[in-house]
């Protein structure tokens, strides 16, 4: 379905027409990973310098993401990257950690945006914003943020592969692949694995009741967010 969605400037144009000048796209990556941080980026594109080929980072080959990330960093009006580590994810749940990373990315921009386009979330900021479901497949600004965040997180995972060579992080970037699950079962989780995620705690044995309750709360929060759907101000 995502491949059929057209990524463009529809939402940016609506914000520009309302008087906004610095429209930031915001997205996160690594939400479903078993290892390491969730990483978010905020990008303010230049309306006078359109970057061709922007789309959801998940739909792009790694080499294309790298090229586009370099163009975005060079030609955007501003961009910023922020991350929230695995320990915090385990403490506050992945939904809240994703929101935190997005919020930090926006706050770290070198200029203050006057409108936000956010992928599937509402941020606690006093700034006009649109929560756009599948925003990285619909909005060029959000797609740019997803590309920047994805390239940065992939780099982090490749760097961490040398520190944790038992898990094959450079190949799967911490996601739940057969190789990763097998390594968890053989060696157990590392300190940077997300202990509250089922494939991780199951590698350690039966999950305690408080962990099951924590996971259910996180799942309920994500489910409620997904049910909102559509485009909202």
Rosetta blueprint (number, residue, H / E / L):
1 X L
2 X H
3 X H
4 X H
5 X L
6 X L
7 X L
8 X E
9 X L
10 X H
11 X H
12 X H
13 X H
14 X H
15 X H
16 X H
17 X H
18 X L
19 X L
20 X L
21 X L
22 X L
23 X E
24 X E
25 X E
26 X E
27 X E
28 X E
29 X E
30 X L
31 X L
32 X L
33 X L
34 X L
35 X E
36 X L
37 X L
38 X E
39 X E
40 X E
41 X E
42 X E
43 X E
44 X E
45 X L
46 X L
47 X L
48 X L
49 X L
50 X L
51 X L
52 X L
53 X L
54 X L
55 X L
56 X L
57 X H
58 X H
59 X H
60 X L
61 X L
62 X H
63 X H
64 X H
65 X H
66 X H
67 X H
68 X H
69 X H
70 X H
71 X H
72 X H
73 X H
74 X H
75 X H
76 X L
77 X L
78 X E
79 X E
80 X E
81 X E
82 X E
83 X E
84 X E
85 X L
86 X H
87 X H
88 X H
89 X H
90 X H
91 X H
92 X H
93 X L
94 X H
95 X H
96 X H
97 X H
98 X H
99 X H
100 X H
101 X H
102 X H
103 X H
104 X H
105 X H
106 X H
107 X H
108 X L
109 X L
110 X L
111 X L
112 X L
113 X L
114 X L
115 X E
116 X E
117 X E
118 X E
119 X E
120 X L
121 X L
122 X L
123 X L
124 X L
125 X L
126 X L
127 X L
128 X L
129 X E
130 X E
131 X E
132 X E
133 X L
134 X L
135 X H
136 X H
137 X H
138 X H
139 X E
140 X H
141 X H
142 X H
143 X H
144 X H
145 X H
146 X H
147 X H
148 X H
149 X H
150 X H
151 X H
152 X H
153 X H
154 X H
155 X H
156 X H
157 X H
158 X H
159 X H
160 X H
161 X H
162 X H
163 X H
164 X L
165 X H
166 X H
167 X H
168 X L
169 X H
170 X H
171 X H
172 X H
173 X L
174 X L
175 X L
176 X L
177 X L
178 X H
179 X H
180 X H
181 X H
182 X H
183 X H
184 X H
185 X H
186 X H
187 X H
188 X L
189 X L
190 X L
191 X L
192 X L
193 X E
194 X L
195 X L
196 X L
197 X L
198 X H
199 X H
200 X H
201 X H
202 X H
203 X H
204 X H
205 X L
206 X L
207 X L
208 X L
209 X H
210 X H
211 X H
212 X H
213 X H
214 X H
215 X H
216 X H
217 X H
218 X H
219 X H
220 X H
221 X H
222 X H
223 X H
224 X H
225 X H
226 X H
227 X H
228 X H
229 X L
230 X L
231 X E
232 X E
233 X L
